[in-house]
């Protein structure tokens, strides 16, 4: 409610009236001693100029390599008063991937904000475990960056790290083994046990237990 005094000819001017929330309005005027109020026709208040680009949802997700994230990456464009703005163009770009990664993609790269000021895309992770980043930008506004983490798939194979040669029969030497998914990523959640054998003789010990997808131990082979 706003109160002003009338001037010498009975007029009242509301020169500093500000409405900051988008919507449809009418203004009612009344005065002491007047039985009937005056009401304006209904009018609309539109958003001011675009002021902010913010992350609405979808940040900090995790998923399996090569798979699409469960939820879309969604941004919101609003004016300085928090009113959402439709029809603004947003550009999405994969801005960072793990070294050597391939196969990551976005369903949309250029999107117009909808009636709620929202624009979205979906990210399919690449073939390497690690951190992926997607940047959303719009003309004249500060960009925002989504972060997603790709984790390895299930164990597909085991791989020895390089063993120096030659080794001496009966003498212990160190070996390291990695549990890998189908894309060659170490499966850090793997903690199983594997059996060790050798075509050259008997291996001691003959089994190994993994921790975080890796196993390092000293072994010996009885026959050269």
C-alpha positions as CSV (number, residue, x, y, z in Angstrom):
1,X,0.0,0.0,0.0
2,X,1.3,3.5,-1.0
3,X,-0.1,6.8,0.2
4,X,0.3,10.2,-1.5
5,X,-1.3,13.6,-1.1
6,X,-3.4,15.2,-3.9
7,X,-2.2,18.5,-5.5
8,X,-4.1,21.8,-5.8
9,X,-6.4,20.4,-8.5
10,X,-7.2,17.1,-6.8
11,X,-4.7,15.0,-8.7
12,X,-2.4,12.4,-7.0
13,X,0.7,11.2,-8.8
14,X,2.5,8.0,-8.0
15,X,5.8,8.7,-9.7
16,X,8.0,6.2,-7.9
17,X,5.7,3.1,-8.0
18,X,7.9,0.0,-8.7
19,X,6.7,-3.6,-9.2
20,X,9.5,-6.1,-9.3
21,X,7.6,-9.4,-9.7
22,X,6.3,-10.5,-13.1
23,X,2.6,-10.9,-13.4
24,X,-0.8,-9.3,-14.1
25,X,-1.8,-6.4,-11.9
26,X,-4.4,-3.7,-11.4
27,X,-4.1,-0.7,-9.1
28,X,-6.8,0.4,-6.7
29,X,-7.1,4.0,-5.5
30,X,-9.2,5.3,-2.6
31,X,-9.3,8.4,-0.4
32,X,-10.7,9.3,3.0
33,X,-14.3,10.3,2.7
34,X,-14.8,8.8,-0.8
35,X,-17.2,5.9,-1.0
36,X,-16.0,4.3,-4.2
37,X,-12.5,3.3,-5.1
38,X,-11.0,3.8,-8.6
39,X,-9.4,0.7,-10.2
40,X,-7.1,0.6,-13.2
41,X,-7.5,-1.9,-16.1
42,X,-5.4,-5.0,-15.6
43,X,-1.8,-4.7,-17.0
44,X,1.1,-7.0,-17.3
45,X,4.6,-6.6,-15.8
46,X,7.4,-8.3,-17.9
47,X,10.9,-9.3,-16.7
48,X,13.7,-6.8,-16.8
49,X,16.8,-7.5,-18.8
50,X,18.6,-10.8,-18.3
51,X,21.0,-10.5,-15.3
52,X,22.0,-13.9,-14.1
53,X,22.7,-17.4,-15.4
54,X,22.7,-20.0,-12.6
55,X,22.7,-23.8,-12.2
56,X,19.2,-25.0,-11.5
57,X,19.9,-28.7,-11.2
58,X,22.1,-31.6,-12.4
59,X,25.4,-30.6,-10.9
60,X,27.9,-33.0,-9.2
61,X,26.4,-36.2,-10.6
62,X,28.3,-39.5,-10.9
63,X,27.8,-42.2,-13.5
64,X,29.5,-45.2,-15.2
65,X,31.9,-44.5,-18.1
66,X,30.1,-44.6,-21.5
67,X,26.7,-44.0,-19.9
68,X,24.4,-41.0,-19.9
69,X,24.0,-39.2,-16.5
70,X,20.7,-39.9,-14.8
71,X,19.6,-36.3,-14.7
72,X,19.7,-33.4,-17.2
73,X,22.0,-30.4,-16.7
74,X,19.6,-27.5,-16.2
75,X,20.3,-23.7,-16.0
76,X,18.1,-20.7,-15.2
77,X,18.2,-17.2,-16.7
78,X,16.6,-14.5,-14.6
79,X,16.5,-10.7,-14.3
80,X,17.9,-8.8,-11.3
81,X,14.7,-9.4,-9.3
82,X,14.7,-13.2,-9.8
83,X,12.1,-13.3,-12.5
84,X,12.7,-16.1,-15.0
85,X,13.2,-15.1,-18.7
86,X,12.0,-17.1,-21.7
87,X,13.5,-17.1,-25.1
88,X,17.2,-16.6,-24.1
89,X,19.8,-18.6,-26.0
90,X,22.1,-20.8,-23.9
91,X,25.1,-22.6,-25.3
92,X,26.4,-25.9,-23.6
93,X,29.9,-27.1,-24.2
94,X,32.0,-30.0,-22.8
95,X,34.9,-28.0,-21.5
96,X,37.0,-30.6,-19.7
97,X,37.5,-34.4,-19.8
98,X,40.0,-36.8,-18.4
99,X,43.2,-37.1,-20.3
100,X,42.8,-39.5,-23.3
101,X,39.1,-39.7,-22.9
102,X,36.8,-40.1,-25.9
103,X,33.1,-40.6,-26.6
104,X,31.5,-38.0,-24.4
105,X,28.6,-36.0,-25.9
106,X,25.7,-33.7,-25.2
107,X,22.2,-34.1,-26.5
108,X,21.8,-30.4,-27.1
109,X,24.4,-27.6,-27.5
110,X,22.2,-24.6,-28.2
111,X,18.9,-24.3,-26.3
112,X,16.3,-21.5,-25.9
113,X,15.1,-21.0,-22.3
114,X,11.5,-22.1,-21.8
115,X,8.6,-20.3,-20.2
116,X,10.2,-20.9,-16.8
117,X,13.5,-19.5,-17.9
118,X,15.1,-23.0,-18.0
119,X,17.4,-24.6,-20.6
120,X,18.8,-28.1,-20.3
121,X,21.0,-30.8,-22.0
122,X,22.1,-34.3,-21.1
123,X,25.7,-35.5,-20.8
124,X,26.9,-39.0,-21.9
125,X,30.2,-39.7,-20.2
126,X,33.3,-40.7,-22.1
127,X,35.3,-43.9,-21.9
128,X,37.7,-42.7,-19.2
129,X,37.0,-42.5,-15.4
130,X,37.5,-39.1,-13.9
131,X,36.1,-35.6,-13.9
132,X,34.0,-34.1,-16.8
133,X,33.0,-30.5,-17.0
134,X,30.2,-28.9,-19.0
135,X,30.1,-25.1,-19.4
136,X,26.8,-23.2,-20.0
137,X,27.0,-19.6,-21.3
138,X,24.7,-16.9,-22.7
139,X,25.5,-13.5,-24.2
140,X,26.3,-10.8,-21.6
141,X,26.1,-13.2,-18.6
142,X,28.7,-15.0,-16.5
143,X,29.1,-18.7,-17.5
144,X,28.5,-21.5,-15.1
145,X,30.2,-25.0,-15.1
146,X,28.7,-28.4,-14.2
147,X,31.0,-31.1,-12.8
148,X,30.3,-34.8,-13.3
149,X,32.4,-37.9,-12.2
150,X,32.7,-41.0,-14.3
151,X,33.4,-44.2,-12.5
152,X,34.8,-47.5,-13.9
153,X,32.4,-50.2,-15.0
154,X,32.5,-53.8,-13.7
155,X,35.7,-55.9,-13.8
156,X,36.3,-57.2,-17.3
157,X,40.0,-58.3,-17.1
158,X,43.2,-58.2,-15.1
159,X,46.5,-56.7,-16.2
160,X,50.0,-57.1,-14.9
161,X,52.2,-54.0,-14.7
162,X,55.6,-54.5,-16.3
163,X,57.9,-57.1,-14.7
164,X,61.6,-56.6,-15.2
165,X,63.5,-59.6,-16.7
166,X,65.3,-61.7,-15.8
167,X,64.3,-62.8,-12.4
168,X,66.1,-65.5,-10.3
169,X,64.4,-68.8,-9.6
170,X,63.3,-69.0,-6.0
171,X,63.9,-65.3,-5.3
172,X,61.1,-63.0,-4.4
173,X,60.2,-60.1,-6.8
174,X,57.4,-57.6,-6.8
175,X,54.4,-57.7,-9.1
176,X,51.5,-55.4,-9.4
177,X,48.1,-56.3,-10.9
178,X,45.2,-54.0,-11.9
179,X,41.5,-55.0,-12.1
180,X,40.2,-53.3,-15.3
181,X,36.8,-52.6,-16.8
182,X,36.1,-53.1,-20.5
183,X,37.5,-49.6,-21.3
184,X,40.8,-50.2,-19.4
185,X,39.9,-48.2,-16.3
186,X,41.0,-49.4,-12.9
187,X,37.9,-50.6,-11.0
188,X,38.7,-48.9,-7.7
189,X,35.8,-50.6,-5.9
190,X,37.0,-54.1,-6.6
191,X,38.4,-56.0,-3.6
192,X,38.2,-59.6,-4.7
193,X,40.8,-62.4,-4.8
194,X,42.5,-63.9,-7.8
195,X,44.6,-67.1,-8.3
196,X,48.3,-66.8,-9.5
197,X,49.8,-69.5,-11.8
198,X,52.9,-69.6,-13.9
199,X,53.9,-71.7,-17.0
200,X,57.4,-71.7,-15.6
201,X,56.7,-73.4,-12.3
202,X,55.0,-72.9,-8.9
203,X,54.2,-69.4,-7.8
204,X,54.2,-68.6,-4.1
205,X,52.0,-67.2,-2.8
206,X,49.4,-68.5,-5.3
207,X,46.6,-66.0,-4.7
208,X,46.3,-62.3,-4.3
209,X,43.6,-60.0,-2.7
210,X,42.8,-56.7,-4.3
211,X,42.3,-53.4,-2.6
212,X,40.8,-50.5,-4.6
213,X,41.2,-52.4,-7.8
214,X,45.0,-52.9,-7.4
215,X,47.3,-55.6,-5.8
216,X,51.0,-55.4,-5.2
217,X,53.0,-58.2,-3.6
218,X,56.2,-60.1,-3.6
219,X,56.2,-63.6,-5.3
220,X,58.7,-66.2,-6.2
221,X,58.7,-68.9,-8.9
222,X,60.3,-72.3,-7.9
223,X,61.5,-73.3,-11.4
224,X,63.3,-71.4,-14.0
